[in-house]
C-alpha cells in the first residue's frame, strides 16, 4: 500500500532557505507565518471550528530533501557528530519525508491562517492541519533520551558596533515589524538562532577554527553575515536584498 | 509537488476493525501493540538511540478509508451530529489520510518495538516513528475548542450476569493476558470503550431507541455483543473466535 500526498496549501515564512531554520520551537515563538490554502479545499468551510483551539499541528513535506537514499543512522547537528538511528531523531532525511510542527494559532482568514512559532522554510508545501488536543498530545514529563545530553554549542554571540548601528538605522525597512518592535528585539532573536550553531558538521572541524569563515542567514528581506571562532560568534554585517519588498 | 509515502512496517494490535477503536488515548493506556519494521529499513540500526525516550509519535495511514471524495465539513461522532470543518477535527476523512498518535515506548527488539496506548487497527501500515520531545510537543494549557463541549454519551454500562461468569471462566483463553491480569480489568476496559458510544450517527436516531440493536466489537480473539437503549448500554454476550489463536 502506497499513499500519495498532495499539498493543501503553502506557507509564507521569513526563513528563505534551510540554513539556520531553528531546531527548537521555543526559539521562534515570535515569528509569524501565513498558511494559504488551495481553493479546492474550501478553506472558508474546512477551517470552521478551528477558532477555539490555541494551537495546531502542521504536517508538511521536507520538499528540499532528496530522500531516495535511505540511511539508517544520521548525525544530528547538535550532537557533535555522534550518530543516532534515524527513528530516534527528527532528521529530515527519513523514509517518508513528513514533518510535524505544533504552532500557535493567531488568526483565521477566509483562505488562510496566521500562526506563530513555525520552523518552516518559506514556500514549504503543507499537507495537513490538525487541532492540538492537550488531552492526547501533551505529556510534560516524557523522557527525551539522548536529547537531554545536547548542550548549546556557542557560548556567546556578539554584534559589531557598526552592524548594530546599521540595524537601528534600517529597522523600518526590514520586513520584521510584525514580529519585533525594535532592532534590539530582532538582534536578540538572531543571536538565539546563531547560538544553536547552524553550521554544517564539516564546517566545525576544530583544525579550521582559526579561519573566520562567513556564514549567511537568509531571513526576512535581508542577509545576515556572521562568523564563528572557537565557541564565540560575531554578527558582522547585514544587507537588505534588492527587488520588491515582500508583502 | 506530490509526495509518495511507503509503509515502513505494520502494527499488530487487538483492534480487529475500525468499530469501537478508542478516540481517546487515555482510554487505551493498557493495550500493548507491536510494530514490526520492514528489513529494508534496517531496524537494528535505525532504532538505535530510541531507548532513552519514554514516548514516540507514530505516523500512520488511514488505510481503510477512501479519501478521494473530499468533504470540507465532517460530523465528529462525539459531537451529536454537529458539523465542523475537517481541519478542526482529527477525522480520518481528510485530504491526506495521515494520522499521528503518541504512544508509550515499552520495549525495543531487533526488528520491532512494543508500545502501549496505540489507537490503531490491526495491520495498519506505519509511515514513520519520531521521538516525542516534551520541550517541543507538550503544551499542557493549550485550549481545545469545541472538544471542550463534548460530553460522554452513555451514562452507564452494565454486563449481564451470564456474560460476566463466562468472562471469568474463559479468561485464560482470551488473548489479553499481556494487558489485563483478570476478567474484571478487561471488562472495565471494554465498558470504557462502550461508554464513548461507538455507534455510527445513523444508529443513534432517537426514534429507534426502543429497538435493542446488537453491536459487535471485534477485539483480541473474541467478539463482544452489546446494545444501547436510551443512554444505557449492556454487554450481552461474548464469543471466542474459531481458528488458530493469534500469537
Interface residues (C-beta under 8 A of the other chain):
Chain A: X1 X2 X3 X4 X5 X6 X7 X8 X24 X25 X26 X40 X41 X42 X45 X46 X47 X48 X49 X50 X51 X52 X53 X54 X55 X56 X57 X59 X61 X63 X70 X72 X73 X84 X85 X86 X87 X88 X89 X90 X94 X95 X96 X97 X98 X100 X102 X125 X127 X128 X129 X130 X131 X132 X133 X134 X135 X136 X137 X138 X139 X140 X141 X142 X143 X144 X145 X146 X147 X148
Chain B: X1 X2 X3 X4 X5 X6 X7 X8 X24 X25 X26 X40 X41 X42 X45 X46 X47 X48 X49 X50 X51 X52 X53 X54 X55 X56 X57 X59 X61 X63 X70 X72 X73 X84 X85 X86 X87 X88 X89 X90 X94 X95 X96 X97 X98 X100 X102 X125 X127 X128 X129 X130 X131 X132 X133 X134 X135 X136 X137 X138 X139 X140 X141 X142 X143 X144 X145 X146 X147 X148
